């Protein structure tokens, strides 16, 4: 008997350490009782310390993965992660033309936790012009937001509002600016720019280095909650709570930044 289960398509890179990328997306969505389908854009050889190698999946294979899923599944939301270069972006953008009217959540994956480039600098302009406008929700952290807006710094809520307006002018419908990198000893605050208003989502800050895959997990969780039919404010709130719990119970494994606990 077929069940009416929400389905998300994650288009992202593979993380051999299991903490980020499609691996984090699948774990997150499974925990939420959302069915995860995937299209792999890159295979990375990485661990909690470093990214050793990145191998691109041929554009034709990326397109074939998306088309295979599209033909057979009733997709409720799409999450975009690591896109790496212009060739991959072109393939994804073209494939998404056959998936209209489905909310797209874009995590602008640019730099790994270990500091390695996951989006080629030469592809940032194309990303801004051709990928960002596809976003129902764009979820940059502060460093990614600075690169996309060319602002020099984000230090307070006035800067945050200015940044969100600049990102909306790039074409993103809504923006979730992740403020975890703003130095606050007690709170981690994310800012949702939704219908021209700013909404704050606060949580306790946990002092841990084990935050590998936080951005992937948050955007996947939001995708899953939207697939379940939640509005964006509730989807963001529930996802923030999920990630906070996953950080609180993060796994102290590996020699570097360990992963979240996706089964808290």
N, C-alpha and C positions, 0 to 999 in steps of 0.2 A: 504494500500500500504506500502510495506516495504521500509524503508529508509536506506541508507548506512551510519549509524552512528557509530563513533568509540566507541569501548567497552574496558573497563579496568576491570580486576579482581583484587580486593584488598583483600589480605589475611592478616588479622590483628585482633587486639583486639577491643572490644567494650568499649567505654568511656561513662559512664552514665551522665557525665557533658556536653557531646556534643561537646567539644572543640578539641578533638584529636581522634586518632584511626579511625575506619571505619566511624564514624560520620563525622569527618573532611574530610575524603577522599570523601565520597558521596557528601557533600556540595561543595567541591572544584570542583569535576568533573561535577556536575550538572551546576555550574556556567559557566564552560567552554564548555557546551553543549556536554559533553562526557557521555555516559551511564555507570553507575557504577554497577558492580556485586560484590558480596562479599562472602568470607568464613571466618566465625568468629572463631578465635583461643582461645580466652579467653573472659570472661565477667568480667569487673572490676566495683566495686562500688567505685566511686571517685567523687570528686568535685574540685573546684579551689584551695583547701587547701591541700588535702591529698588523698591518695589511701587507702581506708578502707579494701578492700577485693578483692582477685583475684580468680576466679573460672575457671579452665581449661575446655575447651570443649573436650569431648572424641575424641581420635585420629580418630576413625572410622567415627565420624560425620564430622570432618574436611575434611577427604578424600572424604566423600559422597558429601559435599557441592561443593568441587572443581570439582568432576566428573560430578555433575549435571549441573554446569555452562559450563564445557568443552563440553558436549554433545550437547548443545543447542545454544551456542553463538559463534560468530566468534571473539575471543579475540585478540586485537591488542597489548596490553601491560599488564604486571603483576606487581603489587606493593606488596612487602612483608613488613609488619610492625612487630608488637609484636608477637614473637614466643615462648617466655617464657622458654621452657625447651626442653630437648633432644627428648622426646617422640613426642612432637608436630612437632619439626623439621624433625624427621624421616618420619612422615606422610606427611608433606608438600613436602619434597624432593622426596619421592616416587611418589606422585601425579603429580608433575611437570614433571616427565618423559614422560607423555602423552601430554605435552604442549611444545614441542621442537620448537626452532627457533622463540620464542616470547621473546622480550626483557623484562628482569626482573630488576626492580628497587628495590633495597633493602635499606630500612631505618633501620639501626641496633638499634632498640629500646631497650635500656638497663636500663635507669633510667628516672623516671618521673620528671616533672618540680618540684614536691614537694620533690624529693629525694628518692622515693621508687624504689626498684628493679623491673624492668619489664622483665628482662632476668636473670634467676638464674645464679649466679657466676659459678656453677658447669657445666653449659652448654656452657660457652664462648668458650672453646677449640673446642667443636663439631661445634659450629657456625662458627668459623674461618676455620675449615678444610672442612666442608661439605656444608655450606650454602653460605659463601662469594664467592666461585668459581662459583656459579650460576649467579652472578651479571653482567648484562650488565652495570649497574651503581650502585655503593655503595655510600650512602650519610651520612657519619658520621659527627656529630659535633666534636668539639675538644676533649671533655671528652671521647666520644666513640672511637675516633681514638687513643687516648692514651692507652685505655684498649686493643684495638685490636693489636697495634704494640708494646706495652710495652715500648714505649718511655717515658721519664721522664717529658718532657715539650715540648710545641710548642709555640715559642715566636715570630718568624719572618718567612720570606718567605723561607729562607734556610731550616728551620725546616719543613715547610709545604711541600716543595719538597721532602725531605727525607721521611716524613710520607707517602706521596702519593706513592712513590716507594715501600716502605715496604708493603703498602696495596695492591698494584698491584701484589706483589710477593705472596700474599695469594690467588690470582686467580681472583680477580675482574678485569673486562676488563677496566672499567673507574671508576674514583673516583671524587665525588664532596665533597670537604672538606669544611664544613660550618664554616666560621670564625667569626660568630657573637659573640663568647665568647672571642675573642681577644679584649683587651681593646683599643678601638679607639673612642674618643668622638664624632666624626663626621661621620664616615663611617662604614658600615657593608660590609665586603668583603668575598665572597665565591670563592673558587679556584677549577676549573675543570681540572683534569688530564686526557687528552683526546689525544690519539695517541702520547703518550710520551711527550706532551707539556702541559704547565700550562696556563690556561686562567683565567683571573680575572673578577669577576662580582661585581661591586660596587653599593651600594645604600646609601642613607642617613640613618643614624642611628636615630631612634625615641626612646626617653627616655620614656619607659612605662614598667610596670610589666605585662601587658596583652599580653603575648606571648605564652600562652598555646596552643600546637598543631602546632607550627611553622614547626617543622621537618616533621610531617605527611602531612601538607598542601603542603609543597614544593615538597616532593617526589611524592605526588598524582598529583600535577600540572605537574611535569615533565612527569609522566606516561601518563597523558592525552594528553600532547603536542606531545609526541612520537607516541601515538595512532593516532593522527591527521596526522602524516607523517613528522613532523619536524625532522631535524637532531639534534644531541645532543646539539650543541652549541646554536642554536636558541631556542630549547626547554628549556634549562637552563636559558637563558636570559629572555624569556617571563615569565617563572615561578618565577624567582627572582622578576620581576616587580610586578607580581600578589601578592606575599607574602608581599612585601614592602608596597603596597597599603592596604593590609589587616591588617598589623600592624599599619599603620598610622591611620586607622579608626577602630582600635580594640575596643572591647566592655568592658566597665568598669562594669562588673557584677560579683557577687560572692565576697567573702572576701579575696581571694588569687590572684593567677595569672589568670586573665580572658582570654577569648578566642580571637582569631583573628575575624575579620569581614569577613566572607566568601562571602558576597554579597556586596562588596564595590562599 
